[in-house]
């Protein structure tokens, strides 16, 4: 019975180790992704931030990757720590920031282009509405009898009051669309 308990405890510990296996990467849209599965093949290796089994503790004891870089000392001619920090290559964060800023600028440019296209479309619609309203006004002012179809589908001739009402409505359209 104790052997079964020990086996179950070891199995539970092994499963916990697998459950903590996490991948982190930056996708093509610039978002940080966390997953227990490896990133897709189209993600470049430089965008993979963390993967299981790549921890520094897994490296051999004599590995050069575990040894910290030697700190510059004042005796070897270094002027300041600020120069050492400036000369040291930065992590991927500035590159990611540049990539994110570039994608943000592209998105803003795309949004501005869409907005300009929409404004152009609306301006064309307003110009067409203005042209039609002015043509309708010219027809109303000509004095020719005007017939229209009512809601029941019957044809009716506009009398003077109907013509005046239609003229007011057409003038309102002209004022709103032709300005």
N, C-alpha and C positions, 0 to 999 in steps of 0.2 A: 504494500500500500504506500509506503514512503517513497519507493522508487517512482511510482506513478505521480506523486505530488512533485517530486524533484523534476521529473520530465516535463510536467505541465508548467512549472515555474520557469524552467529554461526556455521552453517554447514561447511563453508569454514575453520573456525578456527579448528573445530573438525577434518576435513580431514587433515589439516596441522600437527596436533598432531600425527595422524596415520602415515603420510608420514615420519616423523622423527624417527619412530620406526626402529632401526637398530640393527642387530646382528653382532657380531664380534667373530670369532673363528679361531683356527689354525687347518687346516685339517691334514689328515694323512701324506701328503707329506711335512708338515712343513710350508706351505704357510698361510699367514694371509688372511682370507676371510671376506668380508663385504657383508651383505645381509639384505633384509627386511623380509626374511623368516628364521625360526629357523634352526639350523644346523641339519644334518642327525642324525639318532639315533646312528650311530656307532661312533660319536664324543664324547669322554669322557667329563664329566662335567668340569674337570680341564682345558680343552682346550677352553672352552667358555669364552671369554674375556669380552663381553658386551652383554646384552640383554635388551630389553625394559621392563620397570617396575621394574628393579633391581637397579635403582639409589638410592643413599643414602637419597635423599630428600623425597623419598616415605616411609621411615621408620617412625614409630610413634615417637612422640616428646620425650618420655622417654626412647627410645631405647638405649641400651649400645653401639650399633654399631656406633651411631653418636658421642659419646664422644671420643675425641682423647685420646690415651694412655698417662698416666702421664709421663712427661719428668723427667729423672733422674737428681737429683741435687747433688751438691758436698757434701752436708750435709749428704746424706744417704750412703756415702761410695763409690760412683762411682768415678773412676779415671779420665775418659775422655769421651768425646762424641764419639770418635772413637771406644771405646769398646762397647758403646751402639749401634752404627751402625753395628758393626761386629756381635754382639749378636742377633740383630734383624733379623728375617727371611726375606729373600729377596723375591721380587715379582716373578712372573712367568718368567720374562725375562731370568735369568740365566738358568732355566730349559729348556726354549725354545731354548736358544743358544746351550745347550748341545745336545738337541734333533736334532737341525738343523745340528750341527757338526757331530753327529753320522750318520745321514742320508747322509750327504755329503761324509763322509768316506766310507759308504756302496756303494754309487754311484760311487765313485772313484775306489773302489775295483772291483766292477762289470765291470766298463769300462776297467780297467787294465786286468781283466780276459778275456774280449771280445777281447781286443787288442792282448793278448798273444795267444789266440785261432786262431785269424786271421793270425798272424805271423806264427804259426805252420802250418796252412793250406797252406799258400803261400810257405813255405819252402818245404812242401811235393810236391806241384805242380812243383816247380823248380827242385826238385830231380827227379821227373818223366820225366820232359822235358829233363833234362841232360841225363838220361838213354836212352831215345828214340833217342836223337841226336847222342850219342855215338854209338848206334846200327846202325843208318843210315850211320854214317861215316865208320863203319866197313864194311857195305855192299858196299859202294862206293869204298873202298880201295881193296876189294876182286877181282875186275876185272870182275865180272859177269855182263852180259848185264842187264841193268835196264830199265824197261818200266814204264811209268806213263801215266795217262789220262790227256789230255789237257782240256781247257775250253769248247771245242765243244763236249767233251765226247769221243774223238778219242784216241786210244792208240798210243803212240809214244815211240820210243827207244831213250835213251840218247846217243848222240855222245860224243866225247872227250870234246868239248867245253861246252856242257850241263852238263857233269859229273863234269868238273872243276868248273862251276858256282854253282852247287849243293853242291860240296865239300866246297867252300868258305862260302855259306850260312849256311851249317851245322856247320862249324868251328866257325862262329860268334855266333850261338846259344849255342854251347858248352862253349865258352868263357863267355857269359853273364849268363848262367844258372848254370854252374858247378863251379863257383868261390866261 
